[in-house]
Amino acid sequence: MKALIVDDEMLVRKGLSMSIDWHSLGFDRVYEASNGEEALKLLRTEDITFMMTDIVMPKVDGLELIKSTSKLYPEIKTVVLSCLNDGEVIREAMKFNRALDF
């Protein structure tokens, strides 16, 4: 399995990729992207099964990424990372992600 971490903050991406024992969870590769545009390019070429994404990012934000991913790659499981305290944005992310809770 392959995972993708999408966040415009390099320290967050590196922290997540290095602090989680991905191999023990069954992942053989972890990719990183600094925005949704980069993520969508990776999704076209790699068989990603799990994605973690921030909401606020340049170029293509997390909401657009989730919306596109849910249509093009519905099999990908997604976790949203955000410090936002905006209920509307959270509901929107959950709608596209088919989330059960936050």
LUMROMI-953159 format. One record per atom (N, C-alpha, C, O, CB): x, y, z; residue number from 1; atom name. Coordinates in Angstrom, 3 decimals. Glycine has a CB too. Layout:
NODE        x        y        z resi name
NODE        X        Y        Z  NUM   CA
...
***
This chain:
NODE        x        y        z resi name
NODE    0.842   -1.186    0.000    1    N
NODE    0.000    0.000    0.000    1   CA
NODE    0.881    1.241    0.000    1    C
NODE    2.032    1.216    0.435    1    O
NODE   -0.955    0.003    1.218    1   CB
NODE    0.300    2.329   -0.504    2    N
NODE    1.037    3.588   -0.588    2   CA
NODE    0.211    4.698    0.058    2    C
NODE   -1.007    4.761   -0.105    2    O
NODE    1.372    3.940   -2.068    2   CB
NODE    0.902    5.575    0.798    3    N
NODE    0.251    6.702    1.470    3   CA
NODE    0.757    8.007    0.874    3    C
NODE    1.843    8.075    0.298    3    O
NODE    0.510    6.664    3.000    3   CB
NODE   -0.066    9.044    1.032    4    N
NODE    0.286   10.377    0.550    4   CA
NODE   -0.032   11.389    1.635    4    C
NODE   -1.154   11.429    2.141    4    O
NODE   -0.470   10.720   -0.766    4   CB
NODE    0.947   12.207    1.996    5    N
NODE    0.783   13.280    2.964    5   CA
NODE    0.831   14.600    2.202    5    C
NODE    1.804   14.888    1.504    5    O
NODE    1.884   13.220    4.083    5   CB
NODE   -0.230   15.403    2.342    6    N
NODE   -0.331   16.658    1.602    6   CA
NODE   -0.460   17.812    2.592    6    C
NODE   -1.461   17.921    3.300    6    O
NODE   -1.541   16.633    0.620    6   CB
NODE    0.543   18.659    2.638    7    N
NODE    0.541   19.822    3.531    7   CA
NODE    1.566   20.811    3.008    7    C
NODE    2.642   20.417    2.559    7    O
NODE    0.856   19.415    5.016    7   CB
NODE    1.238   22.086    3.065    8    N
NODE    2.175   23.089    2.562    8   CA
NODE    3.311   23.362    3.543    8    C
NODE    4.278   24.035    3.187    8    O
NODE    1.439   24.380    2.260    8   CB
NODE    3.214   22.861    4.751    9    N
NODE    4.283   23.040    5.733    9   CA
NODE    5.178   21.804    5.743    9    C
NODE    4.754   20.712    6.120    9    O
NODE    3.698   23.303    7.148    9   CB
NODE    6.429   22.002    5.320   10    N
NODE    7.365   20.902    5.211   10   CA
NODE    7.567   20.168    6.535   10    C
NODE    7.660   18.941    6.554   10    O
NODE    8.683   21.408    4.704   10   CB
NODE    7.636   20.907    7.638   11    N
NODE    7.857   20.255    8.934   11   CA
NODE    6.704   19.336    9.321   11    C
NODE    6.918   18.301    9.952   11    O
NODE    8.059   21.302   10.017   11   CB
NODE    5.493   19.708    8.947   12    N
NODE    4.338   18.840    9.218   12   CA
NODE    4.451   17.570    8.388   12    C
NODE    4.271   16.471    8.911   12    O
NODE    3.001   19.575    8.907   12   CB
NODE    4.750   17.710    7.095   13    N
NODE    4.898   16.537    6.229   13   CA
NODE    5.983   15.608    6.744   13    C
NODE    5.767   14.404    6.882   13    O
NODE    5.217   16.966    4.796   13   CB
NODE    7.144   16.167    7.026   14    N
NODE    8.264   15.347    7.502   14   CA
NODE    7.952   14.714    8.854   14    C
NODE    8.284   13.554    9.099   14    O
NODE    9.540   16.193    7.603   14   CB
NODE    7.314   15.484    9.726   15    N
NODE    6.955   14.954   11.038   15   CA
NODE    6.032   13.752   10.929   15    C
NODE    6.233   12.743   11.605   15    O
NODE    6.298   16.032   11.876   15   CB
NODE    5.027   13.859   10.083   16    N
NODE    4.088   12.753    9.898   16   CA
NODE    4.746   11.560    9.211   16    C
NODE    4.511   10.414    9.595   16    O
NODE    2.885   13.217    9.086   16   CB
NODE    5.555   11.821    8.216   17    N
NODE    6.173   10.703    7.505   17   CA
NODE    7.211    9.982    8.364   17    C
NODE    7.421    8.780    8.202   17    O
NODE    6.821   11.198    6.220   17   CB
NODE    7.861   10.706    9.274   18    N
NODE    8.901   10.092   10.087   18   CA
NODE    8.412    9.574   11.432   18    C
NODE    9.033    8.675   11.998   18    O
NODE    9.993   11.071   10.310   18   CB
NODE    7.321   10.111   11.958   19    N
NODE    6.896    9.713   13.305   19   CA
NODE    5.934    8.525   13.313   19    C
NODE    5.707    7.919   14.360   19    O
NODE    6.244   10.883   13.995   19   CB
NODE    5.378    8.193   12.172   20    N
NODE    4.454    7.055   12.081   20   CA
NODE    5.211    5.863   11.518   20    C
NODE    5.953    5.991   10.545   20    O
NODE    3.211    7.396   11.191   20   CB
NODE    5.018    4.705   12.136   21    N
NODE    5.641    3.475   11.642   21   CA
NODE    4.778    2.930   10.507   21    C
NODE    3.986    2.006   10.699   21    O
NODE    5.805    2.410   12.792   21   CB
NODE    4.942    3.512    9.335   22    N
NODE    4.118    3.185    8.183   22   CA
NODE    4.241    1.717    7.787   22    C
NODE    3.256    1.085    7.406   22    O
NODE    4.494    4.065    7.013   22   CB
NODE    5.454    1.182    7.880   23    N
NODE    5.677   -0.208    7.490   23   CA
NODE    4.839   -1.168    8.341   23    C
NODE    4.278   -2.135    7.825   23    O
NODE    7.165   -0.558    7.611   23   CB
NODE    4.761   -0.897    9.635   24    N
NODE    3.979   -1.784   10.509   24   CA
NODE    2.482   -1.706   10.204   24    C
NODE    1.725   -2.608   10.562   24    O
NODE    4.228   -1.429   11.980   24   CB
NODE    2.061   -0.634    9.547   25    N
NODE    0.655   -0.468    9.161   25   CA
NODE    0.371   -1.035    7.769   25    C
NODE   -0.759   -0.978    7.285   25    O
NODE    0.272    1.009    9.202   25   CB
NODE    1.401   -1.578    7.138   26    N
NODE    1.221   -2.200    5.831   26   CA
NODE    1.577   -1.326    4.643   26    C
NODE    1.350   -1.721    3.499   26    O
NODE   -0.169   -2.631    5.694   26   CB
NODE    2.130   -0.146    4.891   27    N
NODE    2.502    0.754    3.803   27   CA
NODE    3.963    0.536    3.423   27    C
NODE    4.842    0.517    4.285   27    O
NODE    2.262    2.228    4.203   27   CB
NODE    4.210    0.372    2.131   28    N
NODE    5.579    0.194    1.676   28   CA
NODE    6.190    1.477    1.122   28    C
NODE    7.391    1.540    0.860   28    O
NODE    5.628   -0.880    0.630   28   CB
NODE    5.344    2.506    0.945   29    N
NODE    5.847    3.780    0.415   29   CA
NODE    4.986    4.930    0.919   29    C
NODE    3.761    4.819    0.976   29    O
NODE    5.868    3.763   -1.135   29   CB
NODE    5.636    6.047    1.287   30    N
NODE    4.929    7.257    1.711   30   CA
NODE    5.409    8.414    0.840   30    C
NODE    6.595    8.743    0.818   30    O
NODE    5.170    7.559    3.237   30   CB
NODE    4.470    9.021    0.125   31    N
NODE    4.769   10.163   -0.735   31   CA
NODE    4.386   11.445   -0.013   31    C
NODE    3.587   11.428    0.924   31    O
NODE    4.024   10.052   -2.092   31   CB
NODE    4.962   12.554   -0.457   32    N
NODE    4.640   13.862    0.094   32   CA
NODE    4.337   14.836   -1.034   32    C
NODE    4.929   14.765   -2.111   32    O
NODE    5.793   14.388    0.969   32   CB
NODE    3.405   15.748   -0.768   33    N
NODE    3.090   16.820   -1.712   33   CA
NODE    2.853   18.091   -0.908   33    C
NODE    2.304   18.041    0.193   33    O
NODE    1.839   16.464   -2.597   33   CB
NODE    3.268   19.235   -1.462   34    N
NODE    3.149   20.496   -0.728   34   CA
NODE    1.843   21.233   -1.013   34    C
NODE    1.576   22.270   -0.405   34    O
NODE    4.311   21.391   -1.066   34   CB
NODE    1.028   20.712   -1.928   35    N
NODE   -0.279   21.309   -2.217   35   CA
NODE   -1.117   20.316   -3.007   35    C
NODE   -0.626   19.266   -3.421   35    O
NODE   -0.127   22.646   -3.003   35   CB
NODE   -2.373   20.650   -3.209   36    N
NODE   -3.283   19.764   -3.904   36   CA
NODE   -2.912   19.517   -5.356   36    C
NODE   -3.158   18.433   -5.886   36    O
NODE   -4.651   20.314   -3.836   36   CB
NODE   -2.330   20.501   -5.992   37    N
NODE   -1.912   20.336   -7.384   37   CA
NODE   -0.855   19.241   -7.504   37    C
NODE   -0.955   18.369   -8.368   37    O
NODE   -1.370   21.663   -7.943   37   CB
NODE    0.149   19.286   -6.645   38    N
NODE    1.181   18.241   -6.636   38   CA
NODE    0.569   16.887   -6.311   38    C
NODE    0.930   15.871   -6.906   38    O
NODE    2.289   18.579   -5.621   38   CB
NODE   -0.360   16.882   -5.359   39    N
NODE   -1.006   15.628   -4.956   39   CA
NODE   -1.755   14.997   -6.124   39    C
NODE   -1.646   13.793   -6.352   39    O
NODE   -1.969   15.872   -3.784   39   CB
NODE   -2.508   15.794   -6.860   40    N
NODE   -3.272   15.264   -7.991   40   CA
NODE   -2.360   14.675   -9.057   40    C
NODE   -2.710   13.678   -9.687   40    O
NODE   -4.140   16.357   -8.602   40   CB
NODE   -1.186   15.283   -9.267   41    N
NODE   -0.216   14.727  -10.214   41   CA
NODE    0.277   13.359   -9.750   41    C
NODE    0.391   12.427  -10.546   41    O
NODE    0.974   15.686  -10.390   41   CB
NODE    0.565   13.251   -8.460   42    N
NODE    1.006   11.966   -7.905   42   CA
NODE   -0.094   10.913   -7.991   42    C
NODE    0.176    9.750   -8.292   42    O
NODE    1.446   12.140   -6.449   42   CB
NODE   -1.316   11.317   -7.731   43    N
NODE   -2.429   10.370   -7.761   43   CA
NODE   -2.633    9.783   -9.158   43    C
NODE   -3.130    8.664   -9.290   43    O
NODE   -3.711   11.050   -7.290   43   CB
NODE   -2.262   10.515  -10.185   44    N
NODE   -2.399   10.019  -11.562   44   CA
NODE   -1.391    8.919  -11.872   44    C
NODE   -1.645    8.067  -12.722   44    O
NODE   -2.228   11.165  -12.556   44   CB
NODE   -0.245    8.934  -11.184   45    N
NODE    0.821    7.989  -11.529   45   CA
NODE    1.066    6.910  -10.488   45    C
NODE    1.667    5.880  -10.797   45    O
NODE    2.084    8.731  -11.753   45   CB
NODE    0.617    7.125   -9.276   46    N
NODE    0.870    6.159   -8.200   46   CA
NODE   -0.445    5.580   -7.688   46    C
NODE   -1.478    6.249   -7.710   46    O
NODE    1.649    6.824   -7.040   46   CB
NODE   -0.399    4.352   -7.236   47    N
NODE   -1.582    3.670   -6.712   47   CA
NODE   -1.710    3.959   -5.212   47    C
NODE   -1.414    3.103   -4.379   47    O
NODE   -1.502    2.132   -6.975   47   CB
NODE   -2.151    5.168   -4.883   48    N
NODE   -2.281    5.616   -3.494   48   CA
NODE   -3.546    5.005   -2.888   48    C
NODE   -4.607    5.007   -3.513   48    O
NODE   -2.323    7.178   -3.409   48   CB
NODE   -3.421    4.484   -1.668   49    N
NODE   -4.587    3.911   -0.994   49   CA
NODE   -5.037    4.740    0.206   49    C
NODE   -6.165    4.592    0.676   49    O
NODE   -4.279    2.500   -0.546   49   CB
NODE   -4.154    5.617    0.703   50    N
NODE   -4.458    6.411    1.897   50   CA
NODE   -3.841    7.793    1.738   50    C
NODE   -2.698    7.927    1.299   50    O
NODE   -3.929    5.714    3.191   50   CB
NODE   -4.618    8.834    2.103   51    N
NODE   -4.121   10.207    1.978   51   CA
NODE   -4.449   10.995    3.238   51    C
NODE   -5.549   10.892    3.782   51    O
NODE   -4.727   10.902    0.735   51   CB
NODE   -3.487   11.777    3.691   52    N
NODE   -3.691   12.744    4.767   52   CA
NODE   -3.492   14.113    4.144   52    C
NODE   -2.484   14.351    3.478   52    O
NODE   -2.706   12.502    5.991   52   CB
NODE   -4.458   15.032    4.357   53    N
NODE   -4.321   16.344    3.726   53   CA
NODE   -4.743   17.475    4.648   53    C
NODE   -5.655   17.339    5.463   53    O
NODE   -5.135   16.397    2.457   53   CB
NODE   -4.057   18.585    4.492   54    N
NODE   -4.418   19.835    5.136   54   CA
NODE   -5.535   20.461    4.305   54    C
NODE   -5.788   20.025    3.182   54    O
NODE   -3.180   20.799    5.270   54   CB
NODE   -6.198   21.469    4.841   55    N
NODE   -7.247   22.175    4.107   55   CA
NODE   -6.687   23.425    3.428   55    C
NODE   -6.863   23.611    2.224   55    O
NODE   -8.403   22.554    5.051   55   CB
NODE   -6.020   24.269    4.190   56    N
NODE   -5.537   25.552    3.663   56   CA
NODE   -4.147   25.360    3.063   56    C
NODE   -3.163   25.153    3.773   56    O
NODE   -5.505   26.643    4.781   56   CB
NODE   -4.097   25.436    1.712   57    N
NODE   -2.839   25.284    0.976   57   CA
NODE   -2.923   26.134   -0.289   57    C
NODE   -4.020   26.443   -0.756   57    O
NODE   -2.555   23.776    0.626   57   CB
NODE   -1.777   26.513   -0.843   58    N
NODE   -1.795   27.285   -2.097   58   CA
NODE   -2.149   26.401   -3.295   58    C
NODE   -2.163   25.174   -3.198   58    O
NODE   -0.428   27.954   -2.330   58   CB
NODE   -2.431   27.044   -4.407   59    N
NODE   -2.752   26.423   -5.698   59   CA
NODE   -4.064   25.664   -5.627   59    C
NODE   -5.104   26.237   -5.953   59    O
NODE   -1.628   25.481   -6.138   59   CB
NODE   -4.068   24.412   -5.219   60    N
NODE   -5.293   23.630   -5.045   60   CA
NODE   -5.401   23.310   -3.560   60    C
NODE   -4.551   22.611   -3.007   60    O
NODE   -5.286   22.310   -5.928   60   CB
NODE   -6.453   23.824   -2.911   61    N
NODE   -6.577   23.615   -1.469   61   CA
NODE   -7.113   22.215   -1.158   61    C
NODE   -7.470   21.453   -2.056   61    O
NODE   -7.496   24.680   -0.854   61   CB
NODE   -7.159   21.906    0.114   62    N
NODE   -7.573   20.581    0.550   62   CA
NODE   -9.004   20.229    0.191   62    C
NODE   -9.288   19.077   -0.133   62    O
NODE   -7.402   20.468    2.011   62   CB
NODE   -9.917   21.201    0.242   63    N
NODE  -11.305   20.918   -0.120   63   CA
NODE  -11.421   20.513   -1.586   63    C
NODE  -12.119   19.554   -1.915   63    O
NODE  -12.187   22.138    0.158   63   CB
NODE  -10.741   21.239   -2.461   64    N
NODE  -10.766   20.883   -3.884   64   CA
NODE  -10.100   19.527   -4.112   64    C
NODE  -10.562   18.728   -4.927   64    O
NODE  -10.064   21.969   -4.727   64   CB
NODE   -9.019   19.278   -3.392   65    N
NODE   -8.335   17.991   -3.509   65   CA
NODE   -9.262   16.845   -3.094   65    C
NODE   -9.361   15.835   -3.790   65    O
NODE   -7.056   17.981   -2.646   65   CB
NODE   -9.933   17.013   -1.963   66    N
NODE  -10.852   15.973   -1.485   66   CA
NODE  -11.999   15.770   -2.469   66    C
NODE  -12.391   14.639   -2.755   66    O
NODE  -11.406   16.337   -0.096   66   CB
NODE  -12.528   16.868   -2.978   67    N
NODE  -13.628   16.797   -3.945   67   CA
NODE  -13.190   16.022   -5.189   67    C
NODE  -13.897   15.120   -5.639   67    O
NODE  -14.104   18.219   -4.337   67   CB
NODE  -12.039   16.366   -5.740   68    N
NODE  -11.527   15.676   -6.924   68   CA
NODE  -11.220   14.215   -6.634   68    C
NODE  -11.557   13.332   -7.423   68    O
NODE  -10.277   16.372   -7.440   68   CB
NODE  -10.587   13.971   -5.511   69    N
NODE  -10.220   12.610   -5.154   69   CA
NODE  -11.442   11.717   -4.969   69    C
NODE  -11.447   10.564   -5.398   69    O
NODE   -9.389   12.613   -3.890   69   CB
NODE  -12.476   12.256   -4.329   70    N
NODE  -13.668   11.437   -4.091   70   CA
NODE  -14.354   11.046   -5.397   70    C
NODE  -14.998    9.999   -5.465   70    O
NODE  -14.652   12.186   -3.193   70   CB
NODE  -14.224   11.870   -6.430   71    N
NODE  -14.813   11.551   -7.738   71   CA
NODE  -13.908   10.637   -8.564   71    C
NODE  -14.370    9.653   -9.142   71    O
NODE  -15.093   12.837   -8.517   71   CB
NODE  -12.611   10.972   -8.615   72    N
NODE  -11.686   10.244   -9.481   72   CA
NODE  -11.144    8.958   -8.864   72    C
NODE  -10.898    7.978   -9.567   72    O
NODE  -10.543   11.133   -9.844   72   CB
NODE  -10.962    8.972   -7.545   73    N
NODE  -10.349    7.838   -6.849   73   CA
NODE  -11.138    7.518   -5.575   73    C
NODE  -10.614    7.682   -4.473   73    O
NODE   -8.863    8.143   -6.506   73   CB
NODE  -12.375    7.068   -5.707   74    N
NODE  -13.232    6.867   -4.523   74   CA
NODE  -12.721    5.801   -3.556   74    C
NODE  -13.176    5.740   -2.414   74    O
NODE  -14.618    6.493   -4.966   74   CB
NODE  -11.798    4.973   -3.989   75    N
NODE  -11.269    3.925   -3.115   75   CA
NODE  -10.240    4.451   -2.111   75    C
NODE   -9.920    3.763   -1.141   75    O
NODE  -10.645    2.829   -3.951   75   CB
NODE   -9.723    5.651   -2.332   76    N
NODE   -8.717    6.222   -1.424   76   CA
NODE   -9.384    6.667   -0.129   76    C
NODE  -10.377    7.395   -0.146   76    O
NODE   -7.981    7.418   -2.092   76   CB
NODE   -8.833    6.228    0.980   77    N
NODE   -9.281    6.659    2.307   77   CA
NODE   -8.523    7.933    2.658   77    C
NODE   -7.309    8.011    2.466   77    O
NODE   -9.049    5.538    3.395   77   CB
NODE   -9.244    8.937    3.175   78    N
NODE   -8.633   10.238    3.433   78   CA
NODE   -8.867   10.691    4.863   78    C
NODE   -9.960   10.550    5.411   78    O
NODE   -9.175   11.277    2.467   78   CB
NODE   -7.817   11.236    5.448   79    N
NODE   -7.884   11.879    6.757   79   CA
NODE   -7.555   13.348    6.537   79    C
NODE   -6.579   13.679    5.863   79    O
NODE   -6.896   11.208    7.800   79   CB
NODE   -8.372   14.226    7.105   80    N
NODE   -8.155   15.663    6.965   80   CA
NODE   -7.443   16.183    8.200   80    C
NODE   -7.855   15.916    9.329   80    O
NODE   -9.494   16.413    6.747   80   CB
NODE   -6.375   16.924    7.974   81    N
NODE   -5.613   17.564    9.042   81   CA
NODE   -5.871   19.055    8.970   81    C
NODE   -5.684   19.663    7.917   81    O
NODE   -4.086   17.250    8.929   81   CB
NODE   -6.296   19.651   10.064   82    N
NODE   -6.512   21.087   10.018   82   CA
NODE   -6.590   21.671   11.410   82    C
NODE   -7.049   21.025   12.353   82    O
NODE   -7.773   21.410    9.248   82   CB
NODE   -6.138   22.893   11.520   83    N
NODE   -6.273   23.659   12.760   83   CA
NODE   -7.463   24.604   12.668   83    C
NODE   -7.712   25.386   13.585   83    O
NODE   -4.983   24.452   13.057   83   CB
NODE   -8.192   24.532   11.570   84    N
NODE   -9.343   25.418   11.383   84   CA
NODE  -10.429   25.127   12.402   84    C
NODE  -10.648   23.980   12.791   84    O
NODE   -9.903   25.276    9.969   84   CB
NODE  -11.092   26.164   12.817   85    N
NODE  -12.224   26.015   13.730   85   CA
NODE  -13.475   26.558   13.036   85    C
NODE  -14.327   27.185   13.665   85    O
NODE  -11.962   26.759   15.090   85   CB
NODE  -13.565   26.307   11.749   86    N
NODE  -14.668   26.792   10.921   86   CA
NODE  -15.592   25.615   10.617   86    C
NODE  -15.252   24.739    9.823   86    O
NODE  -14.142   27.452    9.596   86   CB
NODE  -16.746   25.603   11.247   87    N
NODE  -17.692   24.500   11.104   87   CA
NODE  -18.114   24.246    9.681   87    C
NODE  -18.288   23.092    9.288   87    O
NODE  -18.896   24.759   11.924   87   CB
NODE  -18.287   25.299    8.890   88    N
NODE  -18.720   25.126    7.504   88   CA
NODE  -17.659   24.414    6.674   88    C
NODE  -17.979   23.539    5.870   88    O
NODE  -19.048   26.479    6.879   88   CB
NODE  -16.407   24.786    6.866   89    N
NODE  -15.315   24.143    6.136   89   CA
NODE  -15.213   22.676    6.546   89    C
NODE  -15.003   21.807    5.701   89    O
NODE  -13.973   24.874    6.395   89   CB
NODE  -15.359   22.405    7.825   90    N
NODE  -15.304   21.025    8.313   90   CA
NODE  -16.436   20.200    7.707   90    C
NODE  -16.212   19.075    7.261   90    O
NODE  -15.383   20.990    9.853   90   CB
NODE  -17.644   20.749    7.688   91    N
NODE  -18.781   20.031    7.094   91   CA
NODE  -18.544   19.766    5.609   91    C
NODE  -18.865   18.689    5.106   91    O
NODE  -20.084   20.832    7.284   91   CB
NODE  -17.989   20.741    4.920   92    N
NODE  -17.711   20.573    3.490   92   CA
NODE  -16.699   19.452    3.260   92    C
NODE  -16.882   18.619    2.372   92    O
NODE  -17.188   21.889    2.886   92   CB
NODE  -15.642   19.431    4.054   93    N
NODE  -14.638   18.374    3.936   93   CA
NODE  -15.255   17.016    4.226   93    C
NODE  -14.948   16.035    3.548   93    O
NODE  -13.463   18.636    4.887   93   CB
NODE  -16.111   16.952    5.215   94    N
NODE  -16.749   15.690    5.565   94   CA
NODE  -17.688   15.216    4.461   94    C
NODE  -17.796   14.015    4.217   94    O
NODE  -17.513   15.831    6.875   94   CB
NODE  -18.354   16.128    3.804   95    N
NODE  -19.294   15.782    2.736   95   CA
NODE  -18.546   15.092    1.583   95    C
NODE  -18.964   14.031    1.119   95    O
NODE  -20.035   17.054    2.225   95   CB
NODE  -17.464   15.685    1.132   96    N
NODE  -16.717   15.115    0.023   96   CA
NODE  -15.982   13.842    0.433   96    C
NODE  -15.777   12.940   -0.380   96    O
NODE  -15.731   16.133   -0.518   96   CB
NODE  -15.594   13.784    1.685   97    N
NODE  -14.813   12.664    2.182   97   CA
NODE  -15.700   11.533    2.701   97    C
NODE  -15.198   10.480    3.097   97    O
NODE  -13.878   13.133    3.277   97   CB
NODE  -16.997   11.745    2.701   98    N
NODE  -17.942   10.766    3.241   98   CA
NODE  -17.586   10.397    4.685   98    C
NODE  -17.718    9.244    5.096   98    O
NODE  -17.963    9.503    2.361   98   CB
NODE  -17.139   11.389    5.434   99    N
NODE  -16.710   11.166    6.822   99   CA
NODE  -17.904   10.912    7.726   99    C
NODE  -19.012   11.386    7.470   99    O
NODE  -15.910   12.369    7.340   99   CB
NODE  -17.663   10.171    8.763  100    N
NODE  -18.689    9.870    9.734  100   CA
NODE  -18.665   10.833   10.912  100    C
NODE  -19.692   11.062   11.551  100    O
NODE  -18.533    8.460   10.220  100   CB
NODE  -17.491   11.399   11.203  101    N
NODE  -17.360   12.260   12.380  101   CA
NODE  -16.083   13.061   12.242  101    C
NODE  -15.275   12.822   11.345  101    O
NODE  -17.358   11.430   13.702  101   CB
NODE  -15.911   14.029   13.158  102    N
NODE  -14.653   14.779   13.202  102   CA
NODE  -14.270   15.021   14.639  102    C
NODE  -13.239   15.638   14.907  102    O
NODE  -14.767   16.118   12.441  102   CB
***
